[in-house]
Amino acid sequence: MMMEHQKIKPAQVIGPLGEPLTLHGLPPPGTTRWVVRRKAEVVAAVNGGLLSIDDVCNRYNLTLEEFASWQRAVDRSGMQGLRVTRLQHYRDLYERQQKY
């Protein structure tokens, strides 16, 4: 039996604070109030293979650009990069670092 086209998804991944994260532990579908921890959990779920980017965009009604911005923020600055009030600060800092 060929199974190469079936992606095997893990039962859990490591969350942003080092805790086990399962599908059940993710923010509920339709979440609209996005605090830093919830965004970080969703990014960790995608990075760990728990959900695909398409799954996340459909489940939470996000655009690809919106999710990608969360992923970039985490990659660049960790969870702190997701703080909306700090977003411009971290963006400026990143752009300055790219120049040198």
N, C-alpha and C positions, 0 to 999 in steps of 0.2 A: 504494500500500500504506500503510495507516494504522499508525503506530507510536507513537501518543501514549500508549498504555497500557503500553508497555514502558519501564521505567526503564533508562536507560543508566548502568551503574556504571563508575566509573573503574578503570583497571588498577592505579593506585596513588594513595595520598594522602600527605600530609606527616605523619609521625609526631610524637610528643610532643617529640622532641629535634631536630626539623628534618630527619630522615632520611626517604627514601622508604619507604613501608610498603605491602606487597602482601598479598594473601590468604595467600600462602605464608609470609610473614614474621610473621603473627599467631601468638599462642600456639595450640598445637594444640587441636583439639576435645577436650572432656573435662578441660581443665586445672582443677585444684582448688587449686593453691598460687598465690595471687594476690599477687605483689609489685607495688609501685607502678608500675614500668615497664610490666608486662603490662596492668594496668588502664588506664593512660594510652593504650596502643596500641589497645586495644579501643574506648575512647571516641573516639579520633582516627579510627578506621576508620568508626564510625557517623557522626560529625560530617562526615566527608569523603564519605560515600555509598558506601564500600566494602562495608559490610554494613548491613542494616536492624536495628532494635532486636529484631525478632522473630528474625532470623537469629542474633544474638548470644545471646539468651536460650536458644534451642534448642541452638546449638553448644556453649555453655558451661554449660548447665543453671542459668541464673541466673533470678531473679525479676525482673519489671519494676522493682520497688521497689529491688532491689539495684543493678541497672544505673543506674537514675535517680539513686541516691545517689552513684555514681561520677561521673556526668556533672555533677551539682551541685557536687561537691567540686572538680572540675577547673575549672568555670566560675568558682567563687568564689576558689579559692586556687592554681590550677595543680596541677602534679604533687604538690606538697607536701601538698595537701589530701587526697590519697589515702592518706597514711601513717596507718595505723590508730591508732597511739599518739598522733597529733596531731589526729585527727578531732574530738574533743571541744573541743580548744583552738580550732580553726578555726571550729567550729560556734558556740561562745560568742562569738568575735570577730565573726563575721558577724551574729549576733543583736544584739550591741551596736551595730554599725554601722547596722543597720536602725532603731534607735531615734532616731538623730540626723539 
